[in-house]
Amino acid sequence: MRRAIGALIRKDLILQRRTPEAAPAMVLFSIGTFVLFHFALDEREVSGNLASGILWVTLLFAAVLGINRLFVAEREEGGFDGFLLAPVDRTSMLVAKATVLFLFLCAVEVFVLAAFAILLLGPSLQPALVVVLLLANAGIAVIGTLVAALAIQTRARDLLVPLLAIPLSVPLVIAAARACAPLLTEGGAGALEARWLAVLGLYDLVFGLLAYAIFDFLLEE
């Protein structure tokens, strides 16, 4: 299973390096959204709950762009058929795709956070923000992989992905926004609240087990 996961991850990373699509689109979308907020709010700087809300709403919608493209190569080039015929555990594709999406989110957020700090954020970024980002990214990656696998077999993929991924991710984004809010206050005086980190961890676990249980059936359908 490890070899299959490693091969799938390498394939996706090589494909993304040769024909980058998802990651640049996610970065440009996020920057464009921050610019809109900058002029729409008519404020030079934001902090606290407002800053956290803007950040996570933008990251969620940017993630939908990456989710939409997650299985496109397999769908268009017959990768699903080849994978189903291979003597490997089918959940290896779930792990590989979730890992790739997680890596994309982390890479995109490096540029997104820099743009956010320049265009909107008043306080400086706190290192503890990384913990929240990693937990939330893991949940979005699992939910996104599950939704993308379900939607790729339909004609209305571009419509179905946001309709499913956004509602399923709302509790995750709320918890992440609440956890980040104290870190984005003036002076970064707030501390991480353990309850919101626990919610993020629990959500990741529940959807991870759910995706593991039903992913085989999604591929067969």
ROSE-4610 file (N, C-alpha, C; in Angstrom, 1 decimal, always signed):
// ROSE-4610
residu = [M/M/M/R/R/R/R/R/R/A/A/A/I/I/I/G/G/G/A/A/A/L/L/L/I/I/I/R/R/R/K/K/K/D/D/D/L/L/L/I/I/I/L/L/L/Q/Q/Q/R/R/R/R/R/R/T/T/T/P/P/P/E/E/E/A/A/A/A/A/A/P/P/P/A/A/A/M/M/M/V/V/V/L/L/L/F/F/F/S/S/S/I/I/I/G/G/G/T/T/T/F/F/F/V/V/V/L/L/L/F/F/F/H/H/H/F/F/F/A/A/A/L/L/L/D/D/D/E/E/E/R/R/R/E/E/E/V/V/V/S/S/S/G/G/G/N/N/N/L/L/L/A/A/A/S/S/S/G/G/G/I/I/I/L/L/L/W/W/W/V/V/V/T/T/T/L/L/L/L/L/L/F/F/F/A/A/A/A/A/A/V/V/V/L/L/L/G/G/G/I/I/I/N/N/N/R/R/R/L/L/L/F/F/F/V/V/V/A/A/A/E/E/E/R/R/R/E/E/E/E/E/E/G/G/G/G/G/G/F/F/F/D/D/D/G/G/G/F/F/F/L/L/L/L/L/L/A/A/A/P/P/P/V/V/V/D/D/D/R/R/R/T/T/T/S/S/S/M/M/M/L/L/L/V/V/V/A/A/A/K/K/K/A/A/A/T/T/T/V/V/V/L/L/L/F/F/F/L/L/L/F/F/F/L/L/L/C/C/C/A/A/A/V/V/V/E/E/E/V/V/V/F/F/F/V/V/V/L/L/L/A/A/A/A/A/A/F/F/F/A/A/A/I/I/I/L/L/L/L/L/L/L/L/L/G/G/G/P/P/P/S/S/S/L/L/L/Q/Q/Q/P/P/P/A/A/A/L/L/L/V/V/V/V/V/V/V/V/V/L/L/L/L/L/L/L/L/L/A/A/A/N/N/N/A/A/A/G/G/G/I/I/I/A/A/A/V/V/V/I/I/I/G/G/G/T/T/T/L/L/L/V/V/V/A/A/A/A/A/A/L/L/L/A/A/A/I/I/I/Q/Q/Q/T/T/T/R/R/R/A/A/A/R/R/R/D/D/D/L/L/L/L/L/L/V/V/V/P/P/P/L/L/L/L/L/L/A/A/A/I/I/I/P/P/P/L/L/L/S/S/S/V/V/V/P/P/P/L/L/L/V/V/V/I/I/I/A/A/A/A/A/A/A/A/A/R/R/R/A/A/A/C/C/C/A/A/A/P/P/P/L/L/L/L/L/L/T/T/T/E/E/E/G/G/G/G/G/G/A/A/A/G/G/G/A/A/A/L/L/L/E/E/E/A/A/A/R/R/R/W/W/W/L/L/L/A/A/A/V/V/V/L/L/L/G/G/G/L/L/L/Y/Y/Y/D/D/D/L/L/L/V/V/V/F/F/F/G/G/G/L/L/L/L/L/L/A/A/A/Y/Y/Y/A/A/A/I/I/I/F/F/F/D/D/D/F/F/F/L/L/L/L/L/L/E/E/E/E/E/E]
num = [1/1/1/2/2/2/3/3/3/4/4/4/5/5/5/6/6/6/7/7/7/8/8/8/9/9/9/10/10/10/11/11/11/12/12/12/13/13/13/14/14/14/15/15/15/16/16/16/17/17/17/18/18/18/19/19/19/20/20/20/21/21/21/22/22/22/23/23/23/24/24/24/25/25/25/26/26/26/27/27/27/28/28/28/29/29/29/30/30/30/31/31/31/32/32/32/33/33/33/34/34/34/35/35/35/36/36/36/37/37/37/38/38/38/39/39/39/40/40/40/41/41/41/42/42/42/43/43/43/44/44/44/45/45/45/46/46/46/47/47/47/48/48/48/49/49/49/50/50/50/51/51/51/52/52/52/53/53/53/54/54/54/55/55/55/56/56/56/57/57/57/58/58/58/59/59/59/60/60/60/61/61/61/62/62/62/63/63/63/64/64/64/65/65/65/66/66/66/67/67/67/68/68/68/69/69/69/70/70/70/71/71/71/72/72/72/73/73/73/74/74/74/75/75/75/76/76/76/77/77/77/78/78/78/79/79/79/80/80/80/81/81/81/82/82/82/83/83/83/84/84/84/85/85/85/86/86/86/87/87/87/88/88/88/89/89/89/90/90/90/91/91/91/92/92/92/93/93/93/94/94/94/95/95/95/96/96/96/97/97/97/98/98/98/99/99/99/100/100/100/101/101/101/102/102/102/103/103/103/104/104/104/105/105/105/106/106/106/107/107/107/108/108/108/109/109/109/110/110/110/111/111/111/112/112/112/113/113/113/114/114/114/115/115/115/116/116/116/117/117/117/118/118/118/119/119/119/120/120/120/121/121/121/122/122/122/123/123/123/124/124/124/125/125/125/126/126/126/127/127/127/128/128/128/129/129/129/130/130/130/131/131/131/132/132/132/133/133/133/134/134/134/135/135/135/136/136/136/137/137/137/138/138/138/139/139/139/140/140/140/141/141/141/142/142/142/143/143/143/144/144/144/145/145/145/146/146/146/147/147/147/148/148/148/149/149/149/150/150/150/151/151/151/152/152/152/153/153/153/154/154/154/155/155/155/156/156/156/157/157/157/158/158/158/159/159/159/160/160/160/161/161/161/162/162/162/163/163/163/164/164/164/165/165/165/166/166/166/167/167/167/168/168/168/169/169/169/170/170/170/171/171/171/172/172/172/173/173/173/174/174/174/175/175/175/176/176/176/177/177/177/178/178/178/179/179/179/180/180/180/181/181/181/182/182/182/183/183/183/184/184/184/185/185/185/186/186/186/187/187/187/188/188/188/189/189/189/190/190/190/191/191/191/192/192/192/193/193/193/194/194/194/195/195/195/196/196/196/197/197/197/198/198/198/199/199/199/200/200/200/201/201/201/202/202/202/203/203/203/204/204/204/205/205/205/206/206/206/207/207/207/208/208/208/209/209/209/210/210/210/211/211/211/212/212/212/213/213/213/214/214/214/215/215/215/216/216/216/217/217/217/218/218/218/219/219/219/220/220/220/221/221/221]
x = [+0.8/+0.0/+0.9/+2.0/+2.9/+3.4/+3.8/+4.3/+3.3/+2.1/+1.0/+0.7/+0.7/+0.5/+1.6/+2.8/+4.0/+3.9/+3.6/+3.5/+2.4/+1.3/+0.2/+0.6/+1.2/+1.6/+2.6/+3.6/+4.6/+4.0/+3.1/+2.4/+1.7/+1.0/+0.2/+1.1/+2.2/+3.1/+3.9/+4.3/+4.9/+4.0/+2.7/+1.7/+1.5/+1.4/+1.2/+2.4/+3.6/+4.8/+4.8/+4.4/+4.5/+3.4/+2.2/+1.0/+0.3/+0.9/+0.3/-1.0/-2.1/-3.4/-4.0/-4.2/-5.0/-4.3/-3.0/-2.4/-2.3/-1.9/-1.9/-3.3/-4.3/-5.6/-6.1/-5.7/-6.1/-5.5/-4.2/-3.5/-4.1/-4.3/-4.8/-6.3/-7.1/-8.4/-8.3/-7.5/-7.4/-6.9/-5.9/-5.4/-6.5/-7.2/-8.3/-9.4/-9.7/-10.7/-10.3/-9.0/-8.5/-8.6/-8.3/-8.4/-9.8/-10.8/-12.2/-12.6/-12.1/-12.4/-11.8/-10.6/-9.8/-10.6/-11.2/-12.0/-13.4/-14.0/-15.4/-15.6/-14.7/-14.8/-14.3/-13.6/-13.1/-12.3/-11.5/-10.7/-9.2/-8.3/-6.9/-6.4/-6.9/-6.5/-7.7/-7.6/-8.6/-7.9/-8.6/-8.0/-9.1/-8.7/-9.7/-10.6/-11.9/-12.9/-13.1/-13.1/-13.2/-12.1/-10.9/-9.7/-9.8/-10.1/-10.2/-11.3/-12.4/-13.5/-13.2/-12.6/-12.2/-11.2/-10.2/-9.1/-9.7/-10.6/-11.1/-12.1/-12.9/-13.9/-13.1/-12.1/-11.3/-10.6/-10.0/-9.3/-10.3/-11.5/-12.4/-12.8/-13.1/-13.5/-12.4/-11.2/-10.0/-9.8/-10.0/-9.9/-10.8/-12.0/-13.0/-12.4/-11.6/-11.0/-10.0/-9.3/-8.4/-9.1/-10.2/-11.0/-11.6/-12.1/-12.6/-11.7/-10.4/-9.4/-8.7/-9.1/-8.4/-8.4/-9.5/-9.6/-9.7/-9.5/-9.7/-8.8/-7.6/-6.6/-7.0/-7.4/-7.9/-9.1/-10.0/-11.2/-11.0/-10.2/-10.0/-9.0/-8.1/-7.0/-7.2/-8.3/-8.5/-7.8/-7.3/-6.6/-7.4/-8.7/-9.5/-9.5/-9.7/-9.7/-8.4/-7.3/-6.0/-5.8/-6.2/-6.1/-6.9/-8.2/-9.1/-8.6/-7.9/-7.3/-6.0/-5.4/-4.1/-4.4/-3.5/-3.6/-3.2/-3.8/-3.5/-4.7/-4.5/-5.7/-6.2/-7.5/-8.1/-8.1/-8.0/-8.0/-6.6/-5.7/-4.4/-4.6/-5.6/-5.9/-6.5/-7.3/-7.8/-6.7/-5.8/-4.7/-3.8/-3.5/-2.6/-3.3/-4.5/-5.2/-5.4/-5.7/-5.9/-4.5/-3.5/-2.1/-1.7/-2.0/-1.7/-2.5/-3.8/-4.6/-4.1/-3.7/-3.2/-1.9/-1.0/+0.2/-0.1/-1.1/-1.4/-1.9/-2.8/-3.3/-2.2/-1.3/-0.2/+0.7/+1.0/+1.8/+1.1/-0.2/-1.0/-1.0/-1.2/-1.4/-0.1/+1.1/+2.3/+2.1/+1.7/+1.5/+0.2/-0.8/-2.1/-1.9/-1.2/-1.0/-0.1/+0.8/+1.7/+0.8/+0.0/-0.9/-1.9/-2.4/-3.3/-2.7/-1.5/-0.8/-0.5/-0.2/+0.1/-1.2/-2.2/-3.4/-4.4/-4.5/-5.6/-5.2/-4.3/-4.1/-3.3/-3.9/-3.2/-2.1/-2.5/-1.5/-0.6/+0.6/+1.5/+1.0/+1.4/+1.1/+1.8/+1.1/+1.6/+2.0/+3.1/+3.5/+2.5/+1.7/+0.7/-0.4/-0.5/-1.5/-1.2/+0.0/+0.3/-0.4/-0.6/-1.3/-2.7/-3.4/-4.8/-4.8/-3.9/-3.9/-3.7/-2.8/-2.6/-3.8/-4.4/-5.6/-6.7/-6.9/-8.0/-7.7/-6.5/-6.1/-6.4/-6.1/-6.3/-7.7/-8.6/-10.0/-10.5/-10.1/-10.6/-10.1/-8.8/-8.3/-9.1/-9.5/-10.3/-11.7/-12.3/-13.7/-13.6/-12.6/-12.5/-12.2/-11.4/-11.2/-12.4/-13.2/-14.4/-15.4/-15.6/-16.5/-16.1/-14.8/-14.3/-14.5/-14.3/-14.5/-15.9/-16.8/-18.3/-18.7/-18.2/-18.7/-18.1/-16.9/-16.2/-16.9/-17.8/-18.5/-19.8/-20.1/-21.3/-21.0/-22.0/-21.8/-21.7/-22.4/-22.4/-21.4/-20.1/-19.1/-18.8/-18.7/-18.4/-19.4/-20.6/-21.7/-21.8/-21.6/-21.8/-20.7/-19.5/-18.4/-18.6/-18.9/-19.2/-20.4/-21.5/-22.7/-22.5/-21.6/-21.3/-20.2/-19.1/-17.9/-18.1/-18.7/-18.9/-19.7/-20.9/-21.7/-21.0/-20.3/-19.6/-18.4/-17.8/-16.7/-17.0/-18.3/-18.7/-18.3/-18.6/-18.2/-16.7/-16.0/-14.5/-14.0/-14.6/-14.1/-14.5/-15.7/-16.1/-15.1/-14.8/-13.8/-12.5/-12.0/-10.7/-10.7/-11.8/-11.9/-12.0/-12.7/-12.7/-11.4/-10.7/-9.3/-8.3/-8.5/-7.5/-7.8/-9.0/-9.4/-8.5/-8.2/-7.3/-5.9/-5.5/-4.1/-4.0/-5.2/-5.2/-5.6/-5.6/-5.9/-4.7/-4.9/-3.8/-2.8/-1.6/-0.5/-0.4/-1.4/-1.4/-1.4/-2.2/-2.2/-2.9/-3.9/-4.7/-4.0/-4.5/-3.9/-4.9/-4.3/-5.2/-6.1/-7.4/-8.3/-8.3/-8.1/-8.0/-9.3/-10.4/-11.7/-11.9/-11.4/-11.5/-10.5/-9.4/-8.4/-9.0/-9.7/-10.3/-11.4/-12.2/-13.2/-12.6/-11.5/-10.9/-10.3/-9.7/-9.1/-10.2/-11.3/-12.5/-13.1/-13.2/-13.8/-12.9/-11.6/-10.7/-10.8/-10.9/-11.0/-12.3/-13.4/-14.7/-14.8/-14.4/-14.5/-13.4/-12.2/-11.2/-11.7/-12.4/-12.9/-14.1/-14.9/-16.0/-15.5/-14.5/-14.0/-13.3/-12.6/-12.0/-13.0/-14.1/-15.2/-15.9/-16.1/-17.0/-16.2/-14.9/-14.2/-14.2/-14.1/-14.1/-15.4/-16.5/-17.8/-17.9/-17.3/-17.4/-16.6/-15.5/-14.7/-15.4/-16.1/-16.8/-18.0/-18.6/-19.8/-19.3]
y = [-1.2/+0.0/+1.3/+1.2/+2.4/+2.7/+1.7/+1.9/+2.5/+2.1/+2.6/+4.1/+4.4/+5.7/+6.6/+6.2/+7.0/+7.2/+6.2/+6.3/+7.3/+7.3/+8.2/+9.6/+9.8/+11.2/+11.7/+10.9/+11.4/+11.7/+10.9/+11.2/+12.5/+12.8/+14.1/+15.3/+15.1/+16.2/+16.5/+15.5/+15.7/+16.3/+15.9/+16.4/+17.9/+18.2/+19.6/+20.5/+19.9/+20.7/+21.0/+20.0/+20.2/+21.1/+20.9/+21.7/+22.3/+23.3/+23.9/+24.5/+24.1/+24.6/+25.0/+24.1/+24.3/+25.3/+25.1/+25.9/+27.4/+27.7/+29.2/+29.8/+29.0/+29.5/+29.8/+29.0/+29.2/+30.4/+30.6/+31.8/+33.1/+33.1/+34.3/+34.6/+33.6/+33.8/+34.4/+33.9/+34.4/+35.9/+36.2/+37.5/+38.5/+38.0/+38.8/+39.1/+38.1/+38.2/+39.2/+39.1/+40.1/+41.5/+41.7/+43.0/+43.5/+42.7/+43.1/+43.4/+42.6/+43.0/+44.3/+44.5/+45.7/+47.0/+47.0/+48.1/+48.1/+46.9/+46.8/+47.3/+46.9/+47.2/+48.7/+49.2/+50.6/+50.8/+49.8/+49.8/+49.4/+50.1/+49.8/+48.6/+48.3/+47.1/+46.4/+45.1/+44.4/+43.5/+43.1/+42.2/+41.4/+40.5/+39.7/+38.9/+38.9/+38.0/+38.3/+39.6/+40.0/+39.5/+39.6/+39.2/+37.6/+36.9/+35.5/+35.0/+35.7/+35.3/+35.5/+36.6/+36.9/+35.9/+35.5/+34.6/+33.2/+32.7/+31.3/+31.2/+32.2/+32.2/+32.1/+32.9/+33.0/+31.6/+31.1/+29.8/+28.7/+28.7/+27.6/+27.7/+28.9/+29.0/+28.7/+29.1/+28.8/+27.2/+26.6/+25.1/+24.4/+25.0/+24.4/+24.3/+25.3/+25.2/+24.0/+23.8/+22.6/+21.3/+21.3/+20.1/+19.7/+20.7/+20.5/+19.8/+20.1/+19.5/+18.3/+17.7/+16.7/+15.4/+15.0/+13.7/+13.9/+15.1/+15.4/+14.5/+14.4/+13.6/+12.2/+11.6/+10.2/+10.0/+11.0/+10.9/+11.0/+12.0/+12.3/+11.3/+10.8/+10.0/+8.5/+8.1/+6.7/+6.1/+7.0/+6.6/+5.7/+5.9/+5.1/+3.7/+3.4/+2.0/+1.3/+2.0/+1.4/+1.1/+2.0/+1.8/+0.7/+0.6/-0.5/-1.9/-1.9/-3.2/-3.6/-2.6/-2.9/-3.6/-4.5/-5.3/-4.6/-3.4/-2.6/-2.3/-1.9/-1.5/-0.2/-0.1/+1.0/+2.3/+2.1/+3.2/+4.0/+3.3/+4.0/+5.3/+5.3/+6.5/+7.6/+7.2/+8.2/+8.8/+8.1/+8.6/+9.5/+9.0/+9.8/+11.1/+11.1/+12.3/+13.3/+12.8/+13.7/+14.3/+13.5/+14.1/+15.1/+14.9/+15.9/+17.2/+17.0/+18.2/+19.0/+18.2/+18.8/+19.6/+19.1/+19.7/+21.0/+20.9/+22.1/+23.2/+22.8/+23.8/+24.5/+23.7/+24.3/+25.2/+24.8/+25.6/+26.9/+26.8/+28.0/+29.0/+28.4/+29.3/+30.1/+29.7/+30.4/+31.8/+31.8/+33.0/+33.8/+33.0/+33.7/+34.4/+33.9/+34.6/+35.8/+35.7/+36.9/+38.0/+37.6/+38.6/+39.2/+38.3/+38.8/+39.8/+39.5/+40.4/+41.7/+41.7/+43.0/+43.8/+43.2/+43.9/+44.2/+43.4/+43.6/+43.5/+42.6/+42.3/+43.5/+43.9/+44.9/+44.2/+43.3/+42.6/+41.7/+41.4/+40.5/+39.0/+38.2/+36.7/+36.1/+35.2/+34.4/+33.0/+32.5/+31.1/+30.0/+30.3/+29.3/+29.1/+30.1/+29.9/+28.7/+28.2/+27.1/+25.8/+25.7/+24.5/+24.5/+25.6/+25.7/+25.4/+25.9/+25.7/+24.2/+23.6/+22.1/+21.3/+21.5/+20.7/+21.0/+22.2/+22.5/+22.0/+22.1/+21.6/+20.1/+19.4/+17.9/+17.6/+18.3/+18.1/+18.5/+19.6/+20.0/+19.0/+18.5/+17.6/+16.3/+15.8/+14.5/+14.8/+15.8/+16.1/+16.4/+17.1/+17.4/+16.2/+15.3/+14.1/+13.2/+13.1/+12.4/+13.0/+14.3/+15.0/+14.9/+15.1/+15.0/+13.7/+12.6/+11.2/+11.0/+11.6/+11.4/+12.2/+13.4/+14.3/+14.0/+13.4/+13.3/+12.4/+11.5/+10.6/+11.2/+12.5/+13.1/+14.2/+14.6/+15.7/+17.0/+17.2/+18.5/+18.6/+18.2/+18.1/+19.5/+20.5/+21.9/+22.5/+22.0/+22.5/+21.7/+20.3/+19.5/+19.6/+19.9/+20.0/+21.1/+22.4/+23.4/+23.2/+22.6/+22.3/+21.3/+20.4/+19.4/+19.8/+20.3/+20.6/+21.7/+22.8/+24.0/+23.7/+23.1/+22.8/+21.8/+20.8/+19.9/+20.5/+21.5/+22.2/+23.3/+23.7/+24.9/+24.7/+23.6/+23.4/+23.5/+23.0/+23.0/+24.4/+25.2/+26.6/+27.5/+27.2/+28.0/+27.7/+26.4/+26.1/+26.7/+26.7/+27.3/+28.8/+29.4/+30.9/+31.3/+30.5/+30.9/+30.6/+29.6/+29.4/+30.4/+30.9/+31.9/+33.3/+33.6/+35.0/+35.6/+34.9/+35.5/+35.7/+35.0/+35.1/+36.3/+36.8/+37.9/+39.2/+39.3/+40.5/+41.4/+42.7/+43.6/+43.1/+43.0/+42.5/+41.0/+40.3/+38.8/+38.3/+39.0/+38.7/+37.4/+37.1/+35.9/+34.6/+33.6/+32.2/+31.3/+30.2/+29.2/+28.5/+28.3/+27.7/+26.2/+25.4/+23.9/+23.3/+23.9/+23.3/+23.4/+24.5/+24.6/+23.7/+23.5/+22.5/+21.1/+20.8/+19.5/+19.3/+20.3/+20.2/+19.9/+20.6/+20.4/+18.9/+18.5/+17.1/+16.1/+16.3/+15.3/+15.3/+16.4/+16.5/+15.8/+16.0/+15.3/+13.8/+13.3/+11.9/+11.3/+11.9/+11.4/+11.3/+12.4/+12.3/+11.4/+11.3/+10.4/+8.9/+8.6/+7.2/+7.0/+8.0/+7.9/+7.7/+8.5/+8.4/+7.1/+6.6/+5.3/+4.1/+4.3/+3.2/+3.2/+4.3/+4.3/+4.6/+4.8/+5.2/+4.1/+2.9/+1.8/+1.8/+2.0/+2.0/+3.2/+4.3/+5.5/+5.2/+4.5/+4.1/+3.1/+2.2/+1.2/+1.8/+2.8/+3.4/+4.3]
z = [+0.0/+0.0/+0.0/+0.7/+0.8/-0.6/-1.4/-2.7/-3.6/-3.5/-4.3/-4.0/-2.7/-2.2/-2.7/-2.6/-3.0/-4.5/-5.3/-6.7/-7.2/-6.5/-6.8/-6.5/-5.3/-4.9/-5.9/-6.3/-7.2/-8.6/-9.0/-10.3/-10.3/-9.2/-9.1/-9.0/-8.2/-8.1/-9.4/-10.1/-11.4/-12.4/-12.4/-13.3/-13.0/-11.7/-11.3/-11.6/-11.5/-11.9/-13.4/-14.2/-15.6/-16.2/-15.6/-16.1/-14.8/-14.2/-13.0/-13.3/-12.6/-12.8/-11.4/-10.6/-9.3/-8.4/-8.1/-7.1/-7.5/-8.7/-9.1/-9.1/-9.5/-9.5/-8.1/-7.2/-5.8/-5.2/-5.5/-5.0/-5.6/-6.9/-7.6/-7.1/-6.9/-6.4/-5.0/-4.1/-2.7/-2.7/-3.5/-3.6/-4.1/-5.1/-5.7/-4.6/-3.8/-2.8/-1.7/-1.3/-0.4/-0.9/-2.1/-2.7/-2.7/-3.0/-2.9/-1.5/-0.5/+0.9/+1.3/+0.8/+1.2/+0.8/-0.4/-0.9/-0.4/-0.3/+0.1/+1.6/+2.4/+3.9/+4.1/+3.2/+3.3/+4.6/+5.0/+6.1/+5.8/+6.3/+5.9/+6.6/+7.8/+8.5/+9.3/+9.4/+10.1/+11.2/+12.2/+13.2/+13.9/+14.8/+15.6/+14.7/+15.1/+14.5/+13.0/+12.7/+11.3/+10.4/+10.9/+10.1/+10.0/+11.1/+11.0/+10.1/+10.1/+9.2/+7.8/+7.4/+6.1/+5.6/+6.4/+6.1/+5.7/+6.6/+6.5/+5.4/+5.2/+4.1/+2.8/+2.7/+1.4/+1.2/+2.3/+2.1/+1.7/+2.3/+2.0/+0.5/+0.0/-1.4/-2.4/-1.9/-2.8/-2.8/-1.7/-1.6/-2.6/-2.8/-3.7/-5.1/-5.5/-6.8/-6.9/-5.9/-5.9/-5.9/-5.1/-5.0/-6.4/-7.1/-8.4/-9.4/-9.2/-10.2/-9.7/-8.6/-7.9/-8.7/-9.3/-10.0/-11.5/-12.0/-13.4/-14.3/-13.9/-14.8/-14.9/-13.7/-13.8/-14.6/-14.6/-15.3/-16.8/-17.2/-18.6/-19.3/-18.6/-19.2/-18.8/-18.3/-18.0/-16.8/-15.9/-14.7/-13.8/-13.7/-12.8/-13.2/-14.5/-15.0/-14.7/-14.9/-14.7/-13.2/-12.4/-10.9/-10.4/-10.9/-10.5/-10.9/-12.0/-12.5/-11.7/-11.1/-10.4/-9.1/-8.7/-7.5/-6.2/-6.0/-4.8/-4.0/-2.8/-1.9/-2.5/-2.7/-3.3/-2.4/-1.1/-0.2/-0.4/-1.1/-1.3/-2.1/-3.0/-3.8/-2.8/-1.9/-0.9/-0.2/+0.4/+1.1/+0.3/-1.0/-1.8/-2.2/-2.6/-3.1/-1.9/-0.7/+0.4/+0.8/+0.7/+0.9/+0.0/-1.3/-2.4/-2.1/-1.8/-1.6/-0.3/+0.7/+1.9/+1.6/+0.8/+0.4/-0.4/-1.3/-2.1/-1.2/-0.3/+0.6/+1.4/+1.9/+2.7/+1.9/+0.6/-0.3/-0.6/-0.9/-1.3/-0.1/+1.1/+2.2/+2.6/+2.1/+2.3/+1.6/+0.4/-0.4/+0.0/+0.4/+0.8/+2.0/+3.0/+4.3/+4.1/+3.2/+2.9/+2.3/+1.4/+0.8/+1.8/+2.6/+3.7/+4.6/+5.0/+5.9/+5.3/+4.0/+3.3/+3.0/+2.6/+2.1/+3.2/+4.2/+5.2/+6.7/+7.0/+8.4/+9.1/+10.3/+11.1/+12.0/+12.9/+13.7/+12.9/+13.5/+12.8/+13.0/+12.1/+12.1/+13.3/+14.0/+15.1/+14.7/+15.2/+14.8/+15.2/+16.2/+16.6/+15.6/+14.6/+13.6/+12.7/+12.7/+11.9/+12.4/+13.7/+14.3/+13.8/+13.8/+13.3/+11.8/+11.1/+9.6/+9.3/+10.0/+9.7/+10.0/+11.1/+11.5/+10.5/+10.2/+9.3/+7.9/+7.4/+6.1/+6.0/+7.1/+7.1/+6.9/+7.6/+7.5/+6.1/+5.5/+4.2/+3.2/+3.3/+2.4/+2.3/+3.5/+3.6/+3.0/+3.4/+2.9/+1.4/+1.0/-0.5/-1.3/-0.8/-1.6/-1.7/-0.6/-0.6/-1.6/-1.5/-2.4/-3.8/-4.1/-5.5/-6.1/-5.3/-5.8/-6.1/-5.4/-5.6/-6.8/-7.0/-8.0/-9.4/-9.4/-10.7/-11.7/-11.1/-12.0/-12.6/-12.2/-12.6/-13.7/-14.4/-15.4/-14.8/-13.7/-13.0/-11.9/-12.2/-11.2/-10.7/-11.5/-11.1/-10.2/-10.3/-9.5/-8.2/-8.3/-7.2/-6.1/-6.5/-5.6/-4.6/-5.0/-4.0/-3.2/-3.8/-3.1/-1.9/-2.1/-1.0/-0.1/-0.7/+0.1/+1.0/+0.6/+1.5/+2.7/+2.6/+3.8/+4.8/+4.2/+5.0/+5.8/+5.2/+5.7/+6.7/+6.7/+7.5/+9.0/+9.7/+11.1/+11.3/+10.3/+10.4/+10.3/+9.3/+9.2/+10.4/+10.9/+12.1/+13.3/+13.5/+14.6/+14.3/+13.0/+12.7/+12.9/+12.5/+12.6/+14.1/+14.9/+16.3/+17.0/+16.5/+17.1/+16.7/+15.5/+15.0/+15.5/+15.8/+16.2/+17.2/+18.4/+19.4/+18.9/+17.9/+17.4/+16.4/+16.0/+15.0/+15.7/+17.0/+17.7/+17.7/+18.1/+18.2/+19.2/+18.8/+19.6/+19.8/+19.2/+19.3/+20.7/+21.5/+23.0/+23.3/+22.4/+22.7/+22.6/+23.2/+23.1/+22.5/+22.0/+21.3/+22.4/+22.0/+22.9/+22.6/+23.6/+23.4/+22.8/+23.2/+22.8/+21.2/+20.6/+19.2/+18.5/+19.1/+18.5/+18.6/+19.7/+19.9/+18.9/+18.6/+17.5/+16.2/+15.9/+14.6/+14.5/+15.6/+15.6/+15.5/+16.2/+16.2/+14.8/+14.2/+12.8/+11.8/+11.9/+11.1/+11.2/+12.5/+12.7/+12.2/+12.5/+12.0/+10.5/+9.8/+8.3/+7.7/+8.4/+8.0/+8.0/+9.1/+9.2/+8.2/+8.0/+7.1/+5.7/+5.3/+3.9/+3.7/+4.7/+4.6/+4.4/+5.1/+5.0/+3.7/+3.0/+1.8/+0.5/+0.6/-0.6/-1.7/-1.3/-2.2/-3.0/-2.4/-3.1/-4.1/-3.7/-4.6/-5.9/-5.8/-7.0/-7.9/-7.3/-8.0/-8.8/-8.2/-8.8/-10.0]
